[in-house]
Amino acid sequence: MSMKRNFEDVSDTVLLEEVKRRFDQKNSTLEEMEFLTKKLYVLNEKLKEHDSIKGEFLSLIKNVFNNPLSSLLNLSSMMRKNEDSPKTQTMKLLLDMELRKLDFQLNNIFTAAEIEAGEIANYWSEIDLRLIIEEAKEAFAYLIEEKELHFSSDIELDRLIVSDAKKLHTIFANLISNACEYSFPTHNVRISARIEDDHLLISIANTGDVIIKDPNKELFSRFKKVGVHASKARTSIDGLGLGLSIVNALVESLDGEVTYSSNENLTQFNLCLKLQDTSKAEALMSESANEFMFDDTQEMKEF
């Protein structure tokens, strides 16, 4: 009987010690979790601050480059209109060409940075799709002229559409750039657009070098330059491997999808964008749609 009581006393003691040990362990775990939570909170605040600084820096850099570059492009455009010696005219054309290349590449760099930072909110406005396409095409006039390319448009739209004008301009600029770069000289680039149900369907097709591998795997990946079947000599413009990844991201942000198809020498990119309601259009149109270049004011024309 005495031995049984001693055994019970020992068992109770061991049990209490075990319970105490587990409570201590739990408290230690809770303290560690509280410490880690505080560290995560501090880290999160630092990340927020970092994102804010990155956004401010990106905005500052865009202004530093875009404002003078836009002015230079405007001046270059007006200088080309003035009659001059053949040598001076050639220099003007070269200046205008290099400025347009720089403007295009910088816009892609800034857009890629904005996409990375998640700063690609939509700014809806009513726009004329034809004007957007013409403005995007004008940026590559030098390449179109050099390769003697022909453009045909089949825009079956009888009204304005609601979309983000700047995003559409960037999308068309990159797709038209690709079409011009990979087209055979003297061939045709075809752009079509139509409304089907509640979607805007757009296609850009050209005859030229085609991609030789499955595009779905890496065609729309950043910094990827997939191989092409080069059956004829072509004029190449330097790229960063950003264009199609930018197109894909911007199309997705507009509730759309971009696909690619090719056969023999024909390459075609297809866009399917969901139509937006007119009520989404911004009330202020001054920053919207089709104004990407300074106007040629009378004072500037006297330059």
C-alpha positions in Angstrom: 0.0 0.0 0.0 2.8 2.4 0.9 4.7 1.5 -2.3 1.5 2.3 -4.4 1.1 5.7 -2.8 4.8 6.6 -3.4 4.4 5.5 -7.0 1.3 7.8 -7.4 3.2 10.7 -5.8 6.1 10.2 -8.1 3.8 10.0 -11.1 2.0 13.3 -10.1 5.3 15.0 -9.7 6.6 13.9 -13.1 3.3 14.9 -14.7 3.4 18.4 -13.2 7.0 18.8 -14.3 6.0 17.7 -17.8 3.0 20.1 -17.9 5.3 22.9 -16.7 7.9 22.1 -19.3 5.3 22.2 -22.1 3.9 25.5 -20.9 7.4 27.0 -20.8 8.0 25.7 -24.3 4.7 27.2 -25.5 5.5 30.5 -24.0 8.9 30.5 -25.6 7.3 29.7 -28.9 4.8 32.5 -28.5 7.6 35.0 -27.7 9.5 33.9 -30.7 6.4 34.3 -32.9 5.8 37.7 -31.4 9.4 38.7 -32.1 9.2 37.4 -35.7 5.9 39.2 -36.2 7.4 42.5 -35.1 10.3 41.9 -37.5 7.9 41.2 -40.4 5.9 44.3 -39.6 9.1 46.4 -39.7 10.2 44.8 -42.9 6.8 45.3 -44.5 6.9 49.0 -43.6 10.4 49.3 -45.1 9.1 47.6 -48.3 6.2 50.0 -48.5 8.7 52.9 -48.0 10.9 51.4 -50.7 8.1 51.0 -53.1 7.0 54.6 -52.5 10.6 55.9 -53.1 10.9 53.7 -56.2 7.6 55.1 -57.6 8.8 58.7 -56.9 12.1 58.0 -58.5 10.5 56.5 -61.6 8.2 59.5 -61.9 11.1 61.9 -61.6 13.2 60.0 -64.2 10.3 59.9 -66.6 9.9 63.7 -66.4 13.6 64.3 -66.7 13.8 62.3 -70.0 10.3 62.7 -71.4 9.9 66.5 -71.2 13.1 67.4 -73.1 12.8 64.5 -75.5 9.2 65.5 -76.4 10.5 69.0 -77.1 13.3 67.7 -79.3 11.0 65.5 -81.2 8.7 68.4 -81.8 11.5 70.7 -83.0 12.9 67.9 -85.2 9.5 67.4 -86.8 9.3 71.1 -87.6 12.9 71.3 -88.9 12.1 68.6 -91.4 9.4 70.8 -92.9 11.9 73.6 -93.7 13.6 73.5 -97.1 17.4 73.2 -96.9 20.4 71.7 -98.7 20.3 68.0 -99.3 23.1 67.4 -96.8 21.3 69.3 -94.1 18.0 67.5 -94.9 19.8 64.2 -94.5 21.2 65.3 -91.1 17.7 66.3 -90.1 16.2 63.0 -91.1 18.9 61.1 -89.1 18.3 63.3 -86.1 14.6 62.7 -86.2 15.1 58.9 -86.7 17.5 58.6 -83.7 15.2 60.6 -81.5 12.2 58.5 -82.4 14.2 55.3 -81.7 15.3 56.7 -78.3 11.7 57.8 -77.5 10.4 54.3 -78.3 13.0 52.5 -76.2 12.7 54.8 -73.2 8.9 54.5 -73.2 9.3 50.7 -73.1 11.8 50.9 -70.3 9.5 53.1 -68.2 6.5 51.0 -69.0 8.3 47.8 -68.0 9.3 49.5 -64.7 5.7 50.6 -64.1 4.4 47.1 -64.7 7.0 45.7 -62.3 6.0 48.2 -59.7 2.3 47.4 -60.2 1.6 51.0 -61.3 -0.5 50.3 -64.4 -4.0 51.5 -63.4 -6.4 52.1 -66.3 -7.4 55.7 -67.3 -10.5 55.3 -69.4 -11.5 57.8 -72.1 -13.3 57.8 -75.4 -10.8 57.5 -78.2 -10.6 57.2 -82.0 -8.8 53.9 -82.7 -7.8 55.1 -86.1 -5.9 58.1 -84.7 -4.1 55.9 -82.1 -2.9 53.6 -84.9 -1.8 56.4 -87.1 0.2 58.0 -84.3 1.9 54.7 -83.5 2.7 54.2 -87.1 4.2 57.7 -87.5 6.9 56.8 -85.0 8.3 54.3 -87.5 7.9 56.4 -90.6 11.7 56.2 -91.2 11.6 52.4 -91.2 8.5 52.2 -93.3 10.1 54.5 -95.9 13.4 52.7 -95.8 11.9 49.3 -96.5 9.1 50.7 -98.8 6.4 49.0 -96.7 2.7 49.4 -97.5 0.1 49.6 -94.8 -3.5 48.7 -95.3 -6.2 49.2 -92.6 -9.6 47.6 -92.3 -11.1 49.3 -89.3 -14.8 48.4 -89.0 -15.7 50.8 -86.3 -18.4 53.4 -86.6 -17.9 54.9 -83.2 -15.4 55.9 -80.5 -14.4 53.2 -78.0 -13.6 53.5 -74.3 -10.1 52.4 -73.4 -6.8 53.6 -72.1 -5.3 55.6 -74.9 -1.7 55.6 -73.7 -1.7 51.8 -73.2 -3.2 51.2 -76.6 -0.6 53.5 -78.2 2.2 51.6 -76.5 0.7 48.2 -77.6 0.3 49.3 -81.2 3.8 50.9 -81.2 5.4 47.6 -80.2 3.4 45.5 -82.6 3.9 47.8 -85.5 7.6 48.0 -84.6 7.8 44.2 -84.8 5.8 44.1 -88.1 8.1 46.7 -89.7 11.3 45.1 -88.4 10.5 41.6 -89.6 8.7 42.4 -92.8 10.2 41.8 -96.2 11.0 45.0 -98.0 8.1 46.4 -100.3 5.6 44.0 -98.6 2.3 44.8 -96.9 1.4 45.2 -93.2 -2.3 44.7 -92.6 -4.2 46.1 -89.5 -7.8 45.2 -88.9 -10.3 45.9 -86.1 -13.9 45.0 -85.5 -16.4 44.7 -82.7 -17.8 41.2 -82.0 -20.3 40.9 -79.2 -18.8 42.8 -76.3 -15.2 42.6 -77.5 -12.9 44.5 -79.7 -10.9 42.2 -82.0 -7.7 43.6 -83.5 -5.1 41.9 -85.7 -1.7 43.0 -87.1 -0.3 40.8 -89.8 2.9 41.1 -91.9 4.8 39.0 -94.5 8.4 38.3 -93.5 10.6 36.4 -91.1 8.6 34.1 -88.7 9.4 32.8 -85.3 10.9 29.3 -85.5 10.0 27.9 -82.1 6.8 27.5 -80.1 6.0 31.1 -79.1 3.7 30.2 -76.2 6.6 29.3 -74.0 8.7 32.4 -74.1 7.5 34.8 -76.8 5.9 37.0 -74.2 8.6 36.7 -71.6 10.8 39.6 -70.6 14.2 40.0 -72.2 13.6 37.0 -74.4 14.5 37.3 -78.1 13.3 34.2 -79.8 14.8 33.0 -83.1 13.4 33.8 -86.5 13.5 32.1 -89.8 15.4 34.7 -91.8 14.8 33.9 -95.4 15.6 37.4 -96.7 17.8 40.3 -95.6 16.1 42.7 -93.3 16.8 46.0 -91.7 17.1 45.4 -88.0 16.4 47.9 -85.2 18.0 47.2 -81.8 15.6 46.0 -79.2 15.7 45.2 -75.5 13.5 42.1 -75.5 10.8 44.0 -73.7 8.2 44.8 -76.3 6.0 41.7 -76.4 6.1 41.2 -72.6 4.9 44.8 -72.3 2.1 44.1 -74.9 1.0 41.0 -73.0 0.9 42.8 -69.6 -0.9 45.9 -70.9 -3.5 43.8 -72.8 -4.2 41.7 -69.7 -4.6 45.0 -67.7 -7.3 46.0 -70.3 -9.2 42.7 -69.7 -7.9 41.2 -72.9 -5.7 38.5 -74.4 -3.0 38.5 -77.1 -2.2 35.5 -79.2 0.2 34.8 -82.0 0.0 32.7 -85.1 2.2 32.1 -88.2 2.5 30.0 -91.3 5.2 30.1 -94.0 6.0 33.9 -94.2 2.8 35.3 -92.6 2.9 36.5 -89.0 -0.2 37.7 -87.1 -0.8 39.0 -83.7 -4.4 39.0 -82.5 -5.8 41.1 -79.6 -9.1 40.5 -77.9 -10.1 43.4 -75.6 -13.3 43.6 -73.6 -15.3 46.7 -74.5 -15.7 49.1 -71.6 -18.9 51.0 -70.8 -19.1 54.7 -71.8 -19.7 55.6 -68.2 -16.1 54.7 -67.4 -14.7 57.4 -69.6 -12.9 60.1 -67.8 -14.7 63.4 -67.6 -11.5 65.3 -68.4 -10.3 64.6 -71.8 -7.3 66.9 -71.9 -4.9 64.1 -70.9 -6.6 61.4 -72.8 -6.5 60.0 -76.1 -4.7 61.1 -79.0 -2.3 63.8 -77.9 1.2 62.3 -77.6 3.1 65.1 -79.4 3.1 68.8 -78.8 1.0 70.8 -81.3 2.8 72.9 -83.8 1.8 76.3 -82.5 2.2 79.3 -84.7 5.0 80.6 -82.5 6.9 77.3 -82.9 6.4 77.3 -86.6 8.3 80.5 -86.8 11.4 78.8 -85.4 
